[in-house]
């Protein structure tokens, strides 16, 4: 099986390393970098010093840059490993591919004037409707996947062939891949958990305690589920890897960039300072407003996400954001 991974950030590189690290599986893996200088440096060092330092590339991993269509020409599966902001352009370039294409990004596209922000599959439907497409998601830190630490992911698509291709490409001794046909639910889980992780990092940074953390995660899961169901997802998806699993990891793990944003805001850093210190994209910062805008349009109540947006916009100080949540009127847990 020939796999081409487009994007040499941390997550794309980690998956390429994982897929190429088991020669017995018979995979030919190519990692494509947009920046030819970065590609040349990786060829020479046989590692990605910028994003995954000290993790050596398997011998079977090939590196490329240049024309993206040429890189994908012989592939049996193409993985788009760009941030959400670059997905539209990448899918436009790949719109005529006949082989399965899957994306890794977890977010919502920024809303355009008069239009809601779109989930990845909605972007694909606009710019590349003929693609056989899906998403690979779930609770995963790139460093752990690259090191071969046990991880479980979910491959979601309405097309069984796409799901099967993703399982064949990445399932292995240290990486389990489960199939799911609820593409909407898997994408919603991957996007909303980033917003909720900012809230949990804020609570931890303010030393509110483990009770508060558990409450935020649980009520956040309820918000995520309401939002997803309103968009057509199945509620049971949110009890799986891309819902509860990814939420727990991102809200509590020390490697979480979105949680780190909340921690830094609690320490008095500005949003610009917090984002600049990461060195990576924190998707929750960029999609929080869009998630809330779309939830309002659907009539879905998301008070935690609303509080995160008020915090990011500077309308509430950290302690006031928590106070606003605690002072809400009592309600039914299942409402």
C-alpha positions, 0 to 999 in steps of 0.5 A, a space after each residue: 500500500 502506497 501512502 502519501 502524507 501531505 504536511 510535515 507538522 508534528 501530527 503528519 510526521 508522527 503518522 508517517 513514522 508510525 505507518 512506515 515503522 512496520 516493514 512487514 505491513 508492506 507499506 510505502 510511505 511518503 511524507 510531503 513538506 510544503 517548504 523545500 528547505 524543511 524537506 531538505 533538512 529532514 532528508 539530511 537529518 532523517 528526523 523532523 527537528 522542528 516538531 519531533 526532535 530526537 525521533 528518527 525516521 524509519 528507513 522506509 520513510 521517503 521525503 518529498 516537496 514540490 508539486 503536491 499533485 506529483 507527490 500523490 500521483 502513485 498513492 493508494 491513500 492520501 492523508 491531508 495533515 494541514 491545519 484547518 485553515 489550509 484544508 480548503 486549498 489542499 482539497 481544491 488541489 486534490 479534487 480530481 483524485 480517485 483514491 481515498 483522501 482523509 484529513 487529520 485536522 480538528 476544527 471548524 473553518 472560520 465563518 465567512 460573511 453571512 455564512 456559518 463556519 464549516 466542518 471539514 466534510 462540509 468544506 470538502 463538499 463545496 470544493 471537492 465533492 467527488 472525492 472519496 473522503 473521510 477523517 482520522 481522529 481520536 485521542 492522540 498526542 503526536 509525540 507518543 504516536 511517533 515513539 510507538 506508545 499505545 494509541 487508538 484512533 477512529 477512521 470515519 467516513 460514509 464510504 466503507 472503502 475509505 474506512 478500510 483503507 485507513 485501517 489498512 494504512 495505520 492499524 498496527 502493533 501500537 496503533 489501533 484504528 476503529 471504523 465509524 460511519 458517523 463522520 459528522 460526530 467524529 468531526 464535531 468531537 475533534 473540534 469542540 474538545 479543543 474549545 473545552 480544553 481551554 476551559 479546563 486549562 483555565 480551571 486548573 490554572 486557577 487551582 479550582 480543584 479536581 471537582 471543577 475539572 471533572 464538572 467541566 469535562 462532564 458538562 462539556 461532553 453534554 455541550 459537545 453532544 447537543 451540538 453534534 446531534 443538532 448537526 446530524 451526528 449520533 449521540 453514541 459517537 460522543 461516548 467513543 474515541 473522538 468524543 469522550 476519549 479525545 476530550 479527556 486527553 486534551 483537557 487533562 494531558 500536559 502535552 495539550 496545546 489548547 489546555 496550555 492556552 487556558 493555563 497561560 491565560 489563568 496566569 495573566 498572559 494575554 491571548 497573543 502571548 499565550 499563542 505565541 509561546 506555543 510554537 504550534 497551532 492551538 485549533 481551539 483558539 481559532 474555532 471557538 467563536 465559529 462553534 459558538 456562532 453556529 450553535 446559536 444559529 442552531 439554538 444549541 446552549 453551549 455555556 462553557 464554549 460561550 465563556 471561552 469565547 468571552 475570555 478569548 475576546 477579553 470581555 471576561 477575566 479568567 475568574 469572572 468567566 468561572 463565576 459566570 458559569 457557576 452563577 447560572 440558574 439551576 437546570 436539569 442535568 439531562 436537559 
